[in-house]
Amino acid sequence: MTKQVKAYNREQINNQSLESSMRPVEVDKGIERLSWLMDDLIRIPGLGWRFGLDALVGLVPGFGDTASSLASFYILASAVRYGVPKVTILRMGMNIGIDYLVGSLPLVGDLFDAWWKSNHMNVELLRKRATVSRHDARKGKISDWLFVGVIILLLAALAVGAAAISIYLLFLVAGQLSQALAP
């Protein structure tokens, strides 16, 4: 009995690994469902525009954008299990940060939340850049978890900073109103 061995040159091996790494990966249905709920739940008939709970919950000042960002962190953390490169995880964090910052603005931010679909973008990034399938999704390396932890802490600091500025501005406006109304 003889074994046949097929020889590959270096270019064939590199092309095969490149092709396999460029294929989109199927992600968990729960992650896709969360993205759909947050960004595409409601369709406006006739126009075809879609928006989700992110835009609706964002209408609640202070609480809404923070709550929707917490839901977005689940997708960000899932990127570690799927072996997404750190640069892509950083981009996903920036999508969440932009959504939080601009979404926090009154009125303009609510319209922006309906347009900027950070969860949908992050699931697409996860699908395109994942290095393992959903069946092979693993726990992830400790360095990846620390990296995501730092991103989440920075986004939380952004939320605390935005809240502090909002409270300061509220007190400033209240002080001005009390002076204007004082006899």
Disulfide bonds with the S-S distance in Angstrom:
none
